[in-house]
Amino acid sequence: MAETLVQPPIPPQFPDHTQLPESDGTFVFAERAGGNNFQEHPQSLLLTDAIAPVLQRLHPDGRFAIGQDCGIY
C-alpha cells in the first residue's frame, strides 16, 4: 500500500501594522478615568509584562520605553 503525503494548506500571511484596525468608531474610556472599559488596564499590564523581557534583551542599555495606550518607542 502506498502512502500519499498531503501538504497542509499554507495559511494567509499575517497583516502588518498598516493593515490592522486602529479604531472601530467607539471611544475607549480608561477605568482610572471613571470609564466603563474594565479590561483596558489588565490588558495593558499583560502586554507590558510580555514585551518587557524581550525589549530588555534587545536593548540591555535600557534605552526603550513602553507607553500604555500609545505604543512602543
PQR file with spaces between the fields and no chain letter, atoms N, CA, C, O and H, PARSE charges and radii, in Angstrom:
ATOM       1  N    MET     1       0.848   -1.175    0.000 -0.4000 1.5000
ATOM       2  CA   MET     1       0.000    0.000    0.000 -0.0000 2.0000
ATOM       3  C    MET     1       0.895    1.240    0.000  0.5500 1.7000
ATOM       4  O    MET     1       1.826    1.329    0.801 -0.5500 1.4000
ATOM       5  N    ALA     2       0.629    2.168   -0.865 -0.4000 1.5000
ATOM       6  CA   ALA     2       1.442    3.381   -0.985 -0.0000 2.0000
ATOM       7  C    ALA     2       0.850    4.491   -0.123  0.5500 1.7000
ATOM       8  O    ALA     2      -0.365    4.659   -0.018 -0.5500 1.4000
ATOM       9  H    ALA     2      -0.127    2.096   -1.515  0.4000 1.0000
ATOM      10  N    GLU     3       1.758    5.233    0.483 -0.4000 1.5000
ATOM      11  CA   GLU     3       1.311    6.383    1.281 -0.0000 2.0000
ATOM      12  C    GLU     3       1.350    7.633    0.428  0.5500 1.7000
ATOM      13  O    GLU     3       2.258    7.821   -0.381 -0.5500 1.4000
ATOM      14  H    GLU     3       2.745    5.096    0.398  0.4000 1.0000
ATOM      15  N    THR     4       0.383    8.464    0.611 -0.4000 1.5000
ATOM      16  CA   THR     4       0.345    9.745   -0.086 -0.0000 2.0000
ATOM      17  C    THR     4       0.494   10.848    0.941  0.5500 1.7000
ATOM      18  O    THR     4      -0.299   10.964    1.875 -0.5500 1.4000
ATOM      19  H    THR     4      -0.355    8.312    1.269  0.4000 1.0000
ATOM      20  N    LEU     5       1.526   11.656    0.751 -0.4000 1.5000
ATOM      21  CA   LEU     5       1.724   12.787    1.662 -0.0000 2.0000
ATOM      22  C    LEU     5       0.943   13.974    1.134  0.5500 1.7000
ATOM      23  O    LEU     5       1.059   14.352   -0.032 -0.5500 1.4000
ATOM      24  H    LEU     5       2.171   11.561   -0.008  0.4000 1.0000
ATOM      25  N    VAL     6       0.163   14.539    2.000 -0.4000 1.5000
ATOM      26  CA   VAL     6      -0.649   15.694    1.630 -0.0000 2.0000
ATOM      27  C    VAL     6      -0.072   16.912    2.325  0.5500 1.7000
ATOM      28  O    VAL     6       0.065   16.929    3.549 -0.5500 1.4000
ATOM      29  H    VAL     6       0.069   14.232    2.947  0.4000 1.0000
ATOM      30  N    GLN     7       0.262   17.917    1.558 -0.4000 1.5000
ATOM      31  CA   GLN     7       0.776   19.162    2.127 -0.0000 2.0000
ATOM      32  C    GLN     7      -0.378   19.950    2.735  0.5500 1.7000
ATOM      33  O    GLN     7      -1.399   20.162    2.080 -0.5500 1.4000
ATOM      34  H    GLN     7       0.151   17.903    0.564  0.4000 1.0000
ATOM      35  N    PRO     8      -0.221   20.384    3.979 -0.5600 1.5000
ATOM      36  CA   PRO     8      -1.289   21.208    4.565  0.2800 2.0000
ATOM      37  C    PRO     8      -1.346   22.555    3.845  0.5500 1.7000
ATOM      38  O    PRO     8      -0.331   23.047    3.350 -0.5500 1.4000
ATOM      39  N    PRO     9      -2.520   23.134    3.792 -0.5600 1.5000
ATOM      40  CA   PRO     9      -2.628   24.441    3.118  0.2800 2.0000
ATOM      41  C    PRO     9      -1.817   25.496    3.865  0.5500 1.7000
ATOM      42  O    PRO     9      -1.731   25.483    5.093 -0.5500 1.4000
ATOM      43  N    ILE    10      -1.236   26.390    3.111 -0.4000 1.5000
ATOM      44  CA   ILE    10      -0.461   27.480    3.706 -0.0000 2.0000
ATOM      45  C    ILE    10      -1.443   28.548    4.178  0.5500 1.7000
ATOM      46  O    ILE    10      -2.259   29.037    3.396 -0.5500 1.4000
ATOM      47  H    ILE    10      -1.306   26.401    2.114  0.4000 1.0000
ATOM      48  N    PRO    11      -1.363   28.910    5.462 -0.5600 1.5000
ATOM      49  CA   PRO    11      -2.297   29.937    5.958  0.2800 2.0000
ATOM      50  C    PRO    11      -1.959   31.292    5.344  0.5500 1.7000
ATOM      51  O    PRO    11      -0.824   31.531    4.932 -0.5500 1.4000
ATOM      52  N    PRO    12      -2.944   32.166    5.288 -0.5600 1.5000
ATOM      53  CA   PRO    12      -2.670   33.502    4.755  0.2800 2.0000
ATOM      54  C    PRO    12      -1.668   34.230    5.640  0.5500 1.7000
ATOM      55  O    PRO    12      -1.588   33.981    6.843 -0.5500 1.4000
ATOM      56  N    GLN    13      -0.922   35.113    5.041 -0.4000 1.5000
ATOM      57  CA   GLN    13       0.084   35.867    5.777 -0.0000 2.0000
ATOM      58  C    GLN    13      -0.585   36.802    6.784  0.5500 1.7000
ATOM      59  O    GLN    13      -1.632   37.387    6.507 -0.5500 1.4000
ATOM      60  H    GLN    13      -0.987   35.315    4.064  0.4000 1.0000
ATOM      61  N    PHE    14       0.037   36.933    7.953 -0.4000 1.5000
ATOM      62  CA   PHE    14      -0.496   37.843    8.958 -0.0000 2.0000
ATOM      63  C    PHE    14      -0.425   39.275    8.443  0.5500 1.7000
ATOM      64  O    PHE    14       0.495   39.624    7.704 -0.5500 1.4000
ATOM      65  H    PHE    14       0.888   36.458    8.178  0.4000 1.0000
ATOM      66  N    PRO    15      -1.387   40.103    8.826 -0.5600 1.5000
ATOM      67  CA   PRO    15      -1.333   41.507    8.396  0.2800 2.0000
ATOM      68  C    PRO    15      -0.181   42.227    9.078  0.5500 1.7000
ATOM      69  O    PRO    15       0.226   41.866   10.182 -0.5500 1.4000
ATOM      70  N    ASP    16       0.334   43.240    8.414 -0.4000 1.5000
ATOM      71  CA   ASP    16       1.352   44.060    9.065 -0.0000 2.0000
ATOM      72  C    ASP    16       0.660   45.214    9.794  0.5500 1.7000
ATOM      73  O    ASP    16      -0.568   45.303    9.813 -0.5500 1.4000
ATOM      74  H    ASP    16       0.004   43.534    7.517  0.4000 1.0000
ATOM      75  N    HIS    17       1.453   46.079   10.383 -0.4000 1.5000
ATOM      76  CA   HIS    17       0.880   47.143   11.218 -0.0000 2.0000
ATOM      77  C    HIS    17      -0.001   48.110   10.440  0.5500 1.7000
ATOM      78  O    HIS    17      -0.865   48.761   11.028 -0.5500 1.4000
ATOM      79  H    HIS    17       2.451   46.006   10.368  0.4000 1.0000
ATOM      80  N    THR    18       0.200   48.220    9.125 -0.4000 1.5000
ATOM      81  CA   THR    18      -0.616   49.153    8.347 -0.0000 2.0000
ATOM      82  C    THR    18      -1.988   48.579    8.016  0.5500 1.7000
ATOM      83  O    THR    18      -2.881   49.310    7.589 -0.5500 1.4000
ATOM      84  H    THR    18       0.902   47.692    8.647  0.4000 1.0000
ATOM      85  N    GLN    19      -2.159   47.276    8.210 -0.4000 1.5000
ATOM      86  CA   GLN    19      -3.428   46.636    7.866 -0.0000 2.0000
ATOM      87  C    GLN    19      -4.288   46.336    9.091  0.5500 1.7000
ATOM      88  O    GLN    19      -5.402   45.831    8.952 -0.5500 1.4000
ATOM      89  H    GLN    19      -1.434   46.682    8.557  0.4000 1.0000
ATOM      90  N    LEU    20      -3.794   46.635   10.271 -0.4000 1.5000
ATOM      91  CA   LEU    20      -4.554   46.370   11.487 -0.0000 2.0000
ATOM      92  C    LEU    20      -5.526   47.510   11.761  0.5500 1.7000
ATOM      93  O    LEU    20      -5.212   48.668   11.490 -0.5500 1.4000
ATOM      94  H    LEU    20      -2.889   47.046   10.384  0.4000 1.0000
ATOM      95  N    PRO    21      -6.700   47.196   12.293 -0.5600 1.5000
ATOM      96  CA   PRO    21      -7.654   48.273   12.597  0.2800 2.0000
ATOM      97  C    PRO    21      -7.130   49.141   13.725  0.5500 1.7000
ATOM      98  O    PRO    21      -6.559   48.638   14.693 -0.5500 1.4000
ATOM      99  N    GLU    22      -7.320   50.413   13.601 -0.4000 1.5000
ATOM     100  CA   GLU    22      -6.897   51.326   14.664 -0.0000 2.0000
ATOM     101  C    GLU    22      -8.071   51.869   15.444  0.5500 1.7000
ATOM     102  O    GLU    22      -7.901   52.429   16.526 -0.5500 1.4000
ATOM     103  H    GLU    22      -7.783   50.821   12.815  0.4000 1.0000
ATOM     104  N    SER    23      -9.259   51.706   14.899 -0.4000 1.5000
ATOM     105  CA   SER    23     -10.437   52.224   15.580 -0.0000 2.0000
ATOM     106  C    SER    23     -11.673   51.517   15.046  0.5500 1.7000
ATOM     107  O    SER    23     -11.751   51.171   13.867 -0.5500 1.4000
ATOM     108  H    SER    23      -9.397   51.251   14.020  0.4000 1.0000
ATOM     109  N    ASP    24     -12.614   51.314   15.918 -0.4000 1.5000
ATOM     110  CA   ASP    24     -13.890   50.772   15.467 -0.0000 2.0000
ATOM     111  C    ASP    24     -14.987   51.827   15.598  0.5500 1.7000
ATOM     112  O    ASP    24     -16.177   51.532   15.486 -0.5500 1.4000
ATOM     113  H    ASP    24     -12.550   51.594   16.875  0.4000 1.0000
ATOM     114  N    GLY    25     -14.554   53.057   15.837 -0.4000 1.5000
ATOM     115  CA   GLY    25     -15.513   54.144   15.928 -0.0000 2.0000
ATOM     116  C    GLY    25     -16.093   54.372   17.309  0.5500 1.7000
ATOM     117  O    GLY    25     -16.908   55.275   17.499 -0.5500 1.4000
ATOM     118  H    GLY    25     -13.587   53.297   15.928  0.4000 1.0000
ATOM     119  N    THR    26     -15.678   53.554   18.289 -0.4000 1.5000
ATOM     120  CA   THR    26     -16.179   53.751   19.638 -0.0000 2.0000
ATOM     121  C    THR    26     -15.063   54.293   20.522  0.5500 1.7000
ATOM     122  O    THR    26     -13.884   54.028   20.289 -0.5500 1.4000
ATOM     123  H    THR    26     -15.016   52.821   18.135  0.4000 1.0000
ATOM     124  N    PHE    27     -15.443   55.037   21.513 -0.4000 1.5000
ATOM     125  CA   PHE    27     -14.475   55.592   22.443 -0.0000 2.0000
ATOM     126  C    PHE    27     -14.104   54.556   23.492  0.5500 1.7000
ATOM     127  O    PHE    27     -14.939   53.750   23.904 -0.5500 1.4000
ATOM     128  H    PHE    27     -16.401   55.253   21.703  0.4000 1.0000
ATOM     129  N    VAL    28     -12.858   54.579   23.919 -0.4000 1.5000
ATOM     130  CA   VAL    28     -12.395   53.701   24.990 -0.0000 2.0000
ATOM     131  C    VAL    28     -12.138   54.586   26.200  0.5500 1.7000
ATOM     132  O    VAL    28     -11.332   55.515   26.147 -0.5500 1.4000
ATOM     133  H    VAL    28     -12.180   55.233   23.584  0.4000 1.0000
ATOM     134  N    PHE    29     -12.825   54.292   27.275 -0.4000 1.5000
ATOM     135  CA   PHE    29     -12.651   55.049   28.496 -0.0000 2.0000
ATOM     136  C    PHE    29     -11.837   54.221   29.473  0.5500 1.7000
ATOM     137  O    PHE    29     -12.158   53.061   29.733 -0.5500 1.4000
ATOM     138  H    PHE    29     -13.480   53.538   27.319  0.4000 1.0000
ATOM     139  N    ALA    30     -10.815   54.802   29.997 -0.4000 1.5000
ATOM     140  CA   ALA    30      -9.976   54.093   30.958 -0.0000 2.0000
ATOM     141  C    ALA    30     -10.693   53.974   32.289  0.5500 1.7000
ATOM     142  O    ALA    30     -11.427   54.872   32.704 -0.5500 1.4000
ATOM     143  H    ALA    30     -10.555   55.744   29.786  0.4000 1.0000
ATOM     144  N    GLU    31     -10.469   52.862   32.941 -0.4000 1.5000
ATOM     145  CA   GLU    31     -11.098   52.622   34.246 -0.0000 2.0000
ATOM     146  C    GLU    31     -10.677   53.702   35.243  0.5500 1.7000
ATOM     147  O    GLU    31     -11.487   54.181   36.036 -0.5500 1.4000
ATOM     148  H    GLU    31      -9.873   52.133   32.604  0.4000 1.0000
ATOM     149  N    ARG    32      -9.408   54.072   35.191 -0.4000 1.5000
ATOM     150  CA   ARG    32      -8.911   55.066   36.149 -0.0000 2.0000
ATOM     151  C    ARG    32      -9.553   56.442   35.946  0.5500 1.7000
ATOM     152  O    ARG    32      -9.531   57.289   36.839 -0.5500 1.4000
ATOM     153  H    ARG    32      -8.750   53.683   34.547  0.4000 1.0000
ATOM     154  N    ALA    33     -10.125   56.646   34.756 -0.4000 1.5000
ATOM     155  CA   ALA    33     -10.801   57.916   34.498 -0.0000 2.0000
ATOM     156  C    ALA    33     -12.301   57.809   34.747  0.5500 1.7000
ATOM     157  O    ALA    33     -13.062   58.716   34.410 -0.5500 1.4000
ATOM     158  H    ALA    33     -10.143   55.958   34.030  0.4000 1.0000
ATOM     159  N    GLY    34     -12.716   56.692   35.340 -0.4000 1.5000
ATOM     160  CA   GLY    34     -14.125   56.538   35.651 -0.0000 2.0000
ATOM     161  C    GLY    34     -14.942   55.997   34.498  0.5500 1.7000
ATOM     162  O    GLY    34     -16.170   56.078   34.512 -0.5500 1.4000
ATOM     163  H    GLY    34     -12.097   55.955   35.614  0.4000 1.0000
ATOM     164  N    GLY    35     -14.264   55.439   33.487 -0.4000 1.5000
ATOM     165  CA   GLY    35     -14.968   54.928   32.319 -0.0000 2.0000
ATOM     166  C    GLY    35     -15.495   53.527   32.531  0.5500 1.7000
ATOM     167  O    GLY    35     -15.534   53.024   33.653 -0.5500 1.4000
ATOM     168  H    GLY    35     -13.266   55.373   33.475  0.4000 1.0000
ATOM     169  N    ASN    36     -15.902   52.899   31.428 -0.4000 1.5000
ATOM     170  CA   ASN    36     -16.553   51.607   31.544 -0.0000 2.0000
ATOM     171  C    ASN    36     -15.750   50.457   30.932  0.5500 1.7000
ATOM     172  O    ASN    36     -16.281   49.352   30.824 -0.5500 1.4000
ATOM     173  H    ASN    36     -15.870   53.308   30.516  0.4000 1.0000
ATOM     174  N    ASN    37     -14.513   50.666   30.535 -0.4000 1.5000
ATOM     175  CA   ASN    37     -13.717   49.596   29.955 -0.0000 2.0000
ATOM     176  C    ASN    37     -12.822   48.993   31.024  0.5500 1.7000
ATOM     177  O    ASN    37     -11.676   49.412   31.190 -0.5500 1.4000
ATOM     178  H    ASN    37     -14.082   51.564   30.622  0.4000 1.0000
ATOM     179  N    PHE    38     -13.344   48.007   31.751 -0.4000 1.5000
ATOM     180  CA   PHE    38     -12.604   47.409   32.854 -0.0000 2.0000
ATOM     181  C    PHE    38     -11.460   46.527   32.365  0.5500 1.7000
ATOM     182  O    PHE    38     -10.591   46.164   33.157 -0.5500 1.4000
ATOM     183  H    PHE    38     -14.275   47.666   31.615  0.4000 1.0000
ATOM     184  N    GLN    39     -11.438   46.173   31.083 -0.4000 1.5000
ATOM     185  CA   GLN    39     -10.395   45.300   30.557 -0.0000 2.0000
ATOM     186  C    GLN    39      -9.133   46.052   30.148  0.5500 1.7000
ATOM     187  O    GLN    39      -8.071   45.442   30.030 -0.5500 1.4000
ATOM     188  H    GLN    39     -12.144   46.468   30.440  0.4000 1.0000
ATOM     189  N    GLU    40      -9.223   47.329   29.935 -0.4000 1.5000
ATOM     190  CA   GLU    40      -8.093   48.078   29.386 -0.0000 2.0000
ATOM     191  C    GLU    40      -6.851   47.985   30.268  0.5500 1.7000
ATOM     192  O    GLU    40      -5.770   47.672   29.768 -0.5500 1.4000
ATOM     193  H    GLU    40     -10.086   47.825   30.031  0.4000 1.0000
ATOM     194  N    HIS    41      -6.976   48.241   31.533 -0.4000 1.5000
ATOM     195  CA   HIS    41      -5.807   48.248   32.412 -0.0000 2.0000
ATOM     196  C    HIS    41      -5.179   46.860   32.536  0.5500 1.7000
ATOM     197  O    HIS    41      -3.964   46.748   32.371 -0.5500 1.4000
ATOM     198  H    HIS    41      -7.854   48.495   31.940  0.4000 1.0000
ATOM     199  N    PRO    42      -5.940   45.794   32.819 -0.5600 1.5000
ATOM     200  CA   PRO    42      -5.318   44.462   32.878  0.2800 2.0000
ATOM     201  C    PRO    42      -4.675   44.043   31.557  0.5500 1.7000
ATOM     202  O    PRO    42      -3.622   43.405   31.560 -0.5500 1.4000
ATOM     203  N    GLN    43      -5.293   44.392   30.430 -0.4000 1.5000
ATOM     204  CA   GLN    43      -4.712   44.044   29.138 -0.0000 2.0000
ATOM     205  C    GLN    43      -3.387   44.766   28.928  0.5500 1.7000
ATOM     206  O    GLN    43      -2.423   44.170   28.449 -0.5500 1.4000
ATOM     207  H    GLN    43      -6.149   44.910   30.428  0.4000 1.0000
ATOM     208  N    SER    44      -3.339   46.031   29.279 -0.4000 1.5000
ATOM     209  CA   SER    44      -2.088   46.771   29.092 -0.0000 2.0000
ATOM     210  C    SER    44      -0.991   46.223   29.999  0.5500 1.7000
ATOM     211  O    SER    44       0.177   46.214   29.611 -0.5500 1.4000
ATOM     212  H    SER    44      -4.123   46.515   29.669  0.4000 1.0000
ATOM     213  N    LEU    45      -1.343   45.768   31.192 -0.4000 1.5000
ATOM     214  CA   LEU    45      -0.346   45.152   32.075 -0.0000 2.0000
ATOM     215  C    LEU    45       0.167   43.835   31.498  0.5500 1.7000
ATOM     216  O    LEU    45       1.364   43.557   31.560 -0.5500 1.4000
ATOM     217  H    LEU    45      -2.292   45.776   31.507  0.4000 1.0000
ATOM     218  N    LEU    46      -0.729   43.024   30.937 -0.4000 1.5000
ATOM     219  CA   LEU    46      -0.310   41.771   30.314 -0.0000 2.0000
ATOM     220  C    LEU    46       0.623   42.018   29.144  0.5500 1.7000
ATOM     221  O    LEU    46       1.645   41.345   29.008 -0.5500 1.4000
ATOM     222  H    LEU    46      -1.702   43.250   30.887  0.4000 1.0000
ATOM     223  N    LEU    47       0.281   42.975   28.300 -0.4000 1.5000
ATOM     224  CA   LEU    47       1.134   43.287   27.159 -0.0000 2.0000
ATOM     225  C    LEU    47       2.489   43.821   27.600  0.5500 1.7000
ATOM     226  O    LEU    47       3.520   43.443   27.043 -0.5500 1.4000
ATOM     227  H    LEU    47      -0.549   43.521   28.410  0.4000 1.0000
ATOM     228  N    THR    48       2.488   44.689   28.590 -0.4000 1.5000
ATOM     229  CA   THR    48       3.745   45.237   29.102 -0.0000 2.0000
ATOM     230  C    THR    48       4.609   44.139   29.703  0.5500 1.7000
ATOM     231  O    THR    48       5.811   44.080   29.442 -0.5500 1.4000
ATOM     232  H    THR    48       1.651   44.996   29.042  0.4000 1.0000
ATOM     233  N    ASP    49       4.003   43.266   30.508 -0.4000 1.5000
ATOM     234  CA   ASP    49       4.754   42.171   31.117 -0.0000 2.0000
ATOM     235  C    ASP    49       5.317   41.220   30.068  0.5500 1.7000
ATOM     236  O    ASP    49       6.393   40.652   30.257 -0.5500 1.4000
ATOM     237  H    ASP    49       3.027   43.314   30.720  0.4000 1.0000
ATOM     238  N    ALA    50       4.599   41.043   28.965 -0.4000 1.5000
ATOM     239  CA   ALA    50       5.054   40.125   27.921 -0.0000 2.0000
ATOM     240  C    ALA    50       6.178   40.720   27.084  0.5500 1.7000
ATOM     241  O    ALA    50       7.097   39.995   26.701 -0.5500 1.4000
ATOM     242  H    ALA    50       3.725   41.504   28.810  0.4000 1.0000
ATOM     243  N    ILE    51       6.135   42.000   26.790 -0.4000 1.5000
ATOM     244  CA   ILE    51       7.109   42.604   25.884 -0.0000 2.0000
ATOM     245  C    ILE    51       8.354   43.112   26.611  0.5500 1.7000
ATOM     246  O    ILE    51       9.411   43.231   25.991 -0.5500 1.4000
ATOM     247  H    ILE    51       5.388   42.589   27.101  0.4000 1.0000
ATOM     248  N    ALA    52       8.259   43.412   27.892 -0.4000 1.5000
ATOM     249  CA   ALA    52       9.395   43.984   28.621 -0.0000 2.0000
ATOM     250  C    ALA    52      10.634   43.090   28.595  0.5500 1.7000
ATOM     251  O    ALA    52      11.720   43.611   28.340 -0.5500 1.4000
ATOM     252  H    ALA    52       7.400   43.316   28.395  0.4000 1.0000
ATOM     253  N    PRO    53      10.549   41.778   28.842 -0.5600 1.5000
ATOM     254  CA   PRO    53      11.760   40.949   28.792  0.2800 2.0000
ATOM     255  C    PRO    53      12.419   40.931   27.409  0.5500 1.7000
ATOM     256  O    PRO    53      13.644   40.886   27.301 -0.5500 1.4000
ATOM     257  N    VAL    54      11.601   40.966   26.359 -0.4000 1.5000
ATOM     258  CA   VAL    54      12.149   40.982   25.003 -0.0000 2.0000
ATOM     259  C    VAL    54      12.901   42.284   24.764  0.5500 1.7000
ATOM     260  O    VAL    54      14.010   42.280   24.230 -0.5500 1.4000
ATOM     261  H    VAL    54      10.606   41.003   26.447  0.4000 1.0000
ATOM     262  N    LEU    55      12.295   43.392   25.159 -0.4000 1.5000
ATOM     263  CA   LEU    55      12.948   44.687   24.980 -0.0000 2.0000
ATOM     264  C    LEU    55      14.227   44.783   25.821  0.5500 1.7000
ATOM     265  O    LEU    55      15.209   45.384   25.385 -0.5500 1.4000
ATOM     266  H    LEU    55      11.394   43.395   25.593  0.4000 1.0000
ATOM     267  N    GLN    56      14.221   44.202   27.003 -0.4000 1.5000
ATOM     268  CA   GLN    56      15.417   44.222   27.843 -0.0000 2.0000
ATOM     269  C    GLN    56      16.551   43.432   27.198  0.5500 1.7000
ATOM     270  O    GLN    56      17.715   43.819   27.307 -0.5500 1.4000
ATOM     271  H    GLN    56      13.423   43.714   27.357  0.4000 1.0000
ATOM     272  N    ARG    57      16.219   42.320   26.523 -0.4000 1.5000
ATOM     273  CA   ARG    57      17.255   41.557   25.819 -0.0000 2.0000
ATOM     274  C    ARG    57      17.770   42.321   24.602  0.5500 1.7000
ATOM     275  O    ARG    57      18.971   42.337   24.336 -0.5500 1.4000
ATOM     276  H    ARG    57      15.274   42.006   26.435  0.4000 1.0000
ATOM     277  N    LEU    58      16.850   42.957   23.859 -0.4000 1.5000
ATOM     278  CA   LEU    58      17.239   43.692   22.660 -0.0000 2.0000
ATOM     279  C    LEU    58      17.977   44.984   22.985  0.5500 1.7000
ATOM     280  O    LEU    58      18.839   45.419   22.222 -0.5500 1.4000
ATOM     281  H    LEU    58      15.874   42.944   24.075  0.4000 1.0000
ATOM     282  N    HIS    59      17.644   45.591   24.107 -0.4000 1.5000
ATOM     283  CA   HIS    59      18.232   46.882   24.499 -0.0000 2.0000
ATOM     284  C    HIS    59      18.734   46.794   25.938  0.5500 1.7000
ATOM     285  O    HIS    59      18.128   47.368   26.843 -0.5500 1.4000
ATOM     286  H    HIS    59      16.944   45.238   24.727  0.4000 1.0000
ATOM     287  N    PRO    60      19.854   46.070   26.155 -0.5600 1.5000
ATOM     288  CA   PRO    60      20.340   45.895   27.530  0.2800 2.0000
ATOM     289  C    PRO    60      20.743   47.209   28.195  0.5500 1.7000
ATOM     290  O    PRO    60      20.882   47.270   29.417 -0.5500 1.4000
ATOM     291  N    ASP    61      20.928   48.249   27.402 -0.4000 1.5000
ATOM     292  CA   ASP    61      21.260   49.553   27.991 -0.0000 2.0000
ATOM     293  C    ASP    61      20.033   50.248   28.576  0.5500 1.7000
ATOM     294  O    ASP    61      20.156   51.307   29.191 -0.5500 1.4000
ATOM     295  H    ASP    61      20.815   48.199   26.410  0.4000 1.0000
ATOM     296  N    GLY    62      18.847   49.657   28.388 -0.4000 1.5000
ATOM     297  CA   GLY    62      17.630   50.214   28.962 -0.0000 2.0000
ATOM     298  C    GLY    62      17.055   51.380   28.188  0.5500 1.7000
ATOM     299  O    GLY    62      16.182   52.088   28.691 -0.5500 1.4000
ATOM     300  H    GLY    62      18.747   48.797   27.889  0.4000 1.0000
ATOM     301  N    ARG    63      17.533   51.590   26.967 -0.4000 1.5000
ATOM     302  CA   ARG    63      17.058   52.731   26.177 -0.0000 2.0000
ATOM     303  C    ARG    63      15.806   52.346   25.385  0.5500 1.7000
ATOM     304  O    ARG    63      15.842   52.230   24.160 -0.5500 1.4000
ATOM     305  H    ARG    63      18.241   51.015   26.559  0.4000 1.0000
ATOM     306  N    PHE    64      14.719   52.155   26.095 -0.4000 1.5000
ATOM     307  CA   PHE    64      13.414   51.922   25.494 -0.0000 2.0000
ATOM     308  C    PHE    64      12.363   52.393   26.483  0.5500 1.7000
ATOM     309  O    PHE    64      12.627   52.559   27.674 -0.5500 1.4000
ATOM     310  H    PHE    64      14.690   52.249   27.091  0.4000 1.0000
ATOM     311  N    ALA    65      11.197   52.599   25.970 -0.4000 1.5000
ATOM     312  CA   ALA    65      10.080   52.998   26.825 -0.0000 2.0000
ATOM     313  C    ALA    65       8.832   52.285   26.343  0.5500 1.7000
ATOM     314  O    ALA    65       8.635   52.100   25.142 -0.5500 1.4000
ATOM     315  H    ALA    65      10.982   52.464   25.002  0.4000 1.0000
ATOM     316  N    ILE    66       8.008   51.894   27.265 -0.4000 1.5000
ATOM     317  CA   ILE    66       6.725   51.290   26.933 -0.0000 2.0000
ATOM     318  C    ILE    66       5.649   52.246   27.415  0.5500 1.7000
ATOM     319  O    ILE    66       5.529   52.525   28.608 -0.5500 1.4000
ATOM     320  H    ILE    66       8.167   52.044   28.241  0.4000 1.0000
ATOM     321  N    GLY    67       4.879   52.737   26.472 -0.4000 1.5000
ATOM     322  CA   GLY    67       3.795   53.639   26.827 -0.0000 2.0000
ATOM     323  C    GLY    67       2.461   52.937   26.635  0.5500 1.7000
ATOM     324  O    GLY    67       2.141   52.502   25.528 -0.5500 1.4000
ATOM     325  H    GLY    67       4.977   52.510   25.503  0.4000 1.0000
ATOM     326  N    GLN    68       1.701   52.824   27.675 -0.4000 1.5000
ATOM     327  CA   GLN    68       0.393   52.203   27.551 -0.0000 2.0000
ATOM     328  C    GLN    68      -0.549   53.172   26.837  0.5500 1.7000
ATOM     329  O    GLN    68      -0.545   54.375   27.100 -0.5500 1.4000
ATOM     330  H    GLN    68       1.961   53.177   28.574  0.4000 1.0000
ATOM     331  N    ASP    69      -1.344   52.630   25.944 -0.4000 1.5000
ATOM     332  CA   ASP    69      -2.294   53.394   25.141 -0.0000 2.0000
ATOM     333  C    ASP    69      -1.633   54.284   24.087  0.5500 1.7000
ATOM     334  O    ASP    69      -2.299   55.136   23.499 -0.5500 1.4000
ATOM     335  H    ASP    69      -1.348   51.653   25.730  0.4000 1.0000
ATOM     336  N    CYS    70      -0.321   54.098   23.840 -0.4000 1.5000
ATOM     337  CA   CYS    70       0.285   54.947   22.820 -0.0000 2.0000
ATOM     338  C    CYS    70       1.285   54.208   21.930  0.5500 1.7000
ATOM     339  O    CYS    70       1.417   54.568   20.760 -0.5500 1.4000
ATOM     340  H    CYS    70       0.220   53.406   24.318  0.4000 1.0000
ATOM     341  N    GLY    71       1.989   53.201   22.424 -0.4000 1.5000
ATOM     342  CA   GLY    71       2.913   52.469   21.576 -0.0000 2.0000
ATOM     343  C    GLY    71       4.228   52.167   22.257  0.5500 1.7000
ATOM     344  O    GLY    71       4.399   52.420   23.449 -0.5500 1.4000
ATOM     345  H    GLY    71       1.881   52.908   23.374  0.4000 1.0000
ATOM     346  N    ILE    72       5.156   51.623   21.488 -0.4000 1.5000
ATOM     347  CA   ILE    72       6.486   51.282   21.979 -0.0000 2.0000
ATOM     348  C    ILE    72       7.499   52.074   21.182  0.5500 1.7000
ATOM     349  O    ILE    72       7.458   52.091   19.952 -0.5500 1.4000
ATOM     350  H    ILE    72       5.017   51.417   20.519  0.4000 1.0000
ATOM     351  N    TYR    73       8.404   52.726   21.883 -0.4000 1.5000
ATOM     352  CA   TYR    73       9.411   53.552   21.225 -0.0000 2.0000
ATOM     353  C    TYR    73      10.796   53.076   21.610  0.5500 1.7000
ATOM     354  O    TYR    73      11.792   53.643   21.158 -0.5500 1.4000
ATOM     355  H    TYR    73       8.437   52.712   22.882  0.4000 1.0000
